[in-house]
Amino acid sequence: MSKIRITKQFSFETGHALYGYDGKCKNVHGHSYRLNVTVIGIPISDTTNVKFGMVIDFGDLKKIVKEEIVDVFDHATVFNKNTPHVELAKELKDRGHNILLVDYQPTSEMMVIDFAEKIKQRLPNNIKLHSLKLQETATSFAEWYASDN
């Protein structure tokens, strides 16, 4: 049977700051991110399976991405834990803000790599992550493709 790609779209609001950057993004600011998650697999051919004809139930894919990405990053502020922003992060966290400290500069490029690793670990063995597209603004996005990695 043919391999089929399916895509589910997600959105979340996240703040960040790029320490050491020479432009406006060195300041704490936020984006309305859009994430497209595309997986590839062969539709289930067992007619007795309740998910007959599906590569993966969109609800199952939604659960994975919500738990690993959306619920974690939505309305959080992300800082690289190896920068002086940790002082600001601690102050914000002490005041009840949702703060994420990550091992990377929180650019769209690095976030999409992080997201790919998290999603791949949760997919069933017969389903492969094909690509991710993380849109930061209406005109700017980063893409990750399994074929490139």
N, C-alpha and C positions, 0 to 999 in steps of 0.2 A: 504494500500500500504506500501511497505517497506521504512524504513528510510535509507537515503543515506548520506554519508559523502563526501564532496568535499573539495579540497585543492587548494589554490592559493599561489604561491611563490612570494616573494618580495626581493629586495636587496637595501641596502643603506649603505652609508659611515658615520660613526660617531666617534668622538673623545670623550674621557673621561679621568678622573683620579680618583683613589680611595684613598681619603684622609684617612690617618691612617693605610693603608695597609702596610704589611712588605715585599713586593716584588716589582718587577719592575713596576707593574701596579699602583704604587703610582704616577708615572710620567705621564704627559699628553701624550696620545698616541691614536691611532685610530684603527678601525676594519672595515672590509668589511662584514657587517652583512647580513645574509640570514634569512628571516622570512617566515615560513610556517604557513598559517592560515587555519584551518580545521573547517568547520561548518557542522551541521547535520540538516536534515529536510526531509520532504516528498516531492517528486517531484510534481509539479503542475499538477493536473489531468484534469483541465478544458480545453477542446480542443479548446475553443474560446480564451483562454489567449495566448498572443503572446509569453509568456515564458513557454508554455506547455512543460512538461517533465523535467523542470529544478527545482532544489532545490532553487537556487538563481542564477541569471545571474552573470557569472564571472565578467562582467563589473561593476555590482552594488557592488559586494564585493571589487573589485579593488578600486572603488571610495571611499568607507569607509576607507579602510586601508591606501590608499594614503593620504587622508585628515587628518586622525588622527595620523598616524605614519610616513610614508615615507617622506611626504613633511615637516613635523616638525623636524624629526631627521636627515634627510640626510644632510651631510656636516655641521652639528652642533657639538659643543663641549658641553658635559653634565657634570655638576658639582652638587654635593649635596649642596643645598643652606644653609645648616647648618654647613658648614665647612669653614676654612680660605681660601679655593679656591675662595670664593666670591670676594676677592680683585683682584685676577688674572682675574676672570670672568668679573669684571667691566672694568678692563684695556683692555681686549680683545674686549669687546663690544664697548667701546669708540673708538677703532681702526677699527670698522666695521665688527667684527667677529660675526657669528651666535652662540649665547650662550644660552643654556637652563639650568635653575636652577630648580632642582627637589627636592621633599621632601624625597628622598631616596638615598642610596649609589648606584651609577649607574652601578651596576653589571648586568650581563645578567639575573640573577635570578630575581632581582627587576624590571628590565626593562620589562621582559615578564609578570610580574604581572600587571604592569601599562598598558601595551598594551592590556591585556585581558579585563581590566575594560573599557578602551576606546572603544574597538571594540564591546563589549557586549551592550553598551549603544546605539549603532547605528544600530544594526541588527533588521530586522523586527521581530515581535512577534513570528512568526511561524518558525523562524530559530534560532538555538542555537549555540553558540560557543562551539565546541567540544575540540579543542586543539590548542596550539601554540608551535612552535619550533623555538627558536632564536639561530641561529648558529653564534658564535663570531669568531671562527677560523675554519680551515679545520677539526679540531679534537675535538672541544669543543662547547657544546651547552647546553641550558636550555630549559626545556619543562614545559608547563602548561596544565593540563587536567581538564576539568569541573568536571569529576567524582571524582577528588581528593579534590575539593574545595566546 
